[in-house]
């Protein structure tokens, strides 16, 4: 089993920044990929960014150049640094761990970009 706890969401003005954290515990050795997803009101959950166990990253086009995913293996934590935030980035952000046998999800953290 893997447990994921997200934090760092909040209200920010357009153009501002936030850093989300996802702390993993449990059978973390089984995790291959960590990812962030988001779900805006009335929309489907969409993938935002991922980082592999060897540090490779990838992003959805809409956040490239603005968001950065990283990991601190010593702290078993994955981060999503979000800069130049836009109102359309408003959503609940979820952390996902893709393990050998199944995926695990965190509870989500709300990000609201509004003036």
C-alpha positions as a Python dict, from the first residue, in 0.01 Angstrom:
ca = {
    (1, 'X'): (0, 0, 0),
    (2, 'X'): (103, 357, -71),
    (3, 'X'): (-34, 662, 103),
    (4, 'X'): (-17, 1006, -59),
    (5, 'X'): (-79, 1339, 112),
    (6, 'X'): (-91, 1659, -92),
    (7, 'X'): (-46, 2010, 44),
    (8, 'X'): (30, 2361, -74),
    (9, 'X'): (-288, 2462, -249),
    (10, 'X'): (-461, 2793, -195),
    (11, 'X'): (-582, 3116, -347),
    (12, 'X'): (-341, 3311, -565),
    (13, 'X'): (-371, 3604, -802),
    (14, 'X'): (-311, 3562, -1174),
    (15, 'X'): (60, 3565, -1245),
    (16, 'X'): (140, 3432, -901),
    (17, 'X'): (308, 3112, -790),
    (18, 'X'): (234, 2811, -571),
    (19, 'X'): (426, 2498, -485),
    (20, 'X'): (235, 2177, -427),
    (21, 'X'): (382, 1889, -231),
    (22, 'X'): (294, 1521, -236),
    (23, 'X'): (440, 1314, 47),
    (24, 'X'): (444, 939, -10),
    (25, 'X'): (463, 668, 253),
    (26, 'X'): (423, 293, 267),
    (27, 'X'): (549, 66, -11),
    (28, 'X'): (724, 345, -197),
    (29, 'X'): (975, 102, -349),
    (30, 'X'): (696, -18, -577),
    (31, 'X'): (640, 324, -734),
    (32, 'X'): (757, 368, -1093),
    (33, 'X'): (611, 706, -1183),
    (34, 'X'): (471, 998, -986),
    (35, 'X'): (231, 1236, -1153),
    (36, 'X'): (7, 1534, -1096),
    (37, 'X'): (-344, 1557, -1233),
    (38, 'X'): (-608, 1824, -1199),
    (39, 'X'): (-984, 1847, -1224),
    (40, 'X'): (-1165, 2172, -1283),
    (41, 'X'): (-1535, 2211, -1201),
    (42, 'X'): (-1749, 2039, -1463),
    (43, 'X'): (-1448, 1894, -1644),
    (44, 'X'): (-1275, 1560, -1658),
    (45, 'X'): (-958, 1498, -1464),
    (46, 'X'): (-656, 1570, -1679),
    (47, 'X'): (-291, 1476, -1652),
    (48, 'X'): (-57, 1769, -1584),
    (49, 'X'): (297, 1639, -1529),
    (50, 'X'): (494, 1328, -1445),
    (51, 'X'): (836, 1228, -1320),
    (52, 'X'): (987, 884, -1351),
    (53, 'X'): (1199, 699, -1100),
    (54, 'X'): (1509, 803, -1295),
    (55, 'X'): (1407, 1168, -1306),
    (56, 'X'): (1263, 1207, -1653),
    (57, 'X'): (979, 1457, -1674),
    (58, 'X'): (695, 1540, -1908),
    (59, 'X'): (420, 1801, -1912),
    (60, 'X'): (89, 1874, -2078),
    (61, 'X'): (137, 2148, -2335),
    (62, 'X'): (-74, 2401, -2145),
    (63, 'X'): (171, 2414, -1852),
    (64, 'X'): (506, 2375, -2030),
    (65, 'X'): (741, 2654, -1934),
    (66, 'X'): (530, 2746, -1629),
    (67, 'X'): (517, 2432, -1413),
    (68, 'X'): (806, 2220, -1290),
    (69, 'X'): (777, 1876, -1134),
    (70, 'X'): (1058, 1753, -911),
    (71, 'X'): (1123, 1495, -644),
    (72, 'X'): (1319, 1471, -320),
    (73, 'X'): (1391, 1103, -271),
    (74, 'X'): (1524, 1157, 80),
    (75, 'X'): (1187, 1301, 181),
    (76, 'X'): (977, 1072, -42),
    (77, 'X'): (812, 1386, -172),
    (78, 'X'): (721, 1511, -516),
    (79, 'X'): (667, 1879, -586),
    (80, 'X'): (485, 2081, -848),
    (81, 'X'): (617, 2435, -876),
    (82, 'X'): (355, 2644, -1053),
    (83, 'X'): (451, 2986, -1186),
    (84, 'X'): (268, 3242, -1398),
    (85, 'X'): (-61, 3098, -1285),
    (86, 'X'): (-373, 3166, -1489),
    (87, 'X'): (-741, 3152, -1395),
    (88, 'X'): (-774, 2842, -1613),
    (89, 'X'): (-530, 2663, -1382),
    (90, 'X'): (-800, 2667, -1115),
    (91, 'X'): (-875, 2307, -1018),
    (92, 'X'): (-833, 2042, -755),
    (93, 'X'): (-484, 1900, -801),
    (94, 'X'): (-424, 1532, -733),
    (95, 'X'): (-104, 1338, -688),
    (96, 'X'): (-84, 988, -834),
    (97, 'X'): (167, 711, -774),
    (98, 'X'): (187, 449, -1047),
    (99, 'X'): (310, 135, -873),
    (100, 'X'): (380, -213, -1002),
    (101, 'X'): (34, -352, -937),
    (102, 'X'): (-194, -46, -919),
    (103, 'X'): (-225, 330, -903),
    (104, 'X'): (-267, 527, -583),
    (105, 'X'): (-424, 872, -548),
    (106, 'X'): (-405, 1146, -292),
    (107, 'X'): (-704, 1334, -159),
    (108, 'X'): (-643, 1646, -367),
    (109, 'X'): (-564, 2006, -291),
    (110, 'X'): (-758, 2307, -421),
    (111, 'X'): (-581, 2568, -630),
    (112, 'X'): (-778, 2883, -710),
    (113, 'X'): (-635, 3153, -935),
    (114, 'X'): (-842, 3467, -910),
    (115, 'X'): (-807, 3839, -860),
}
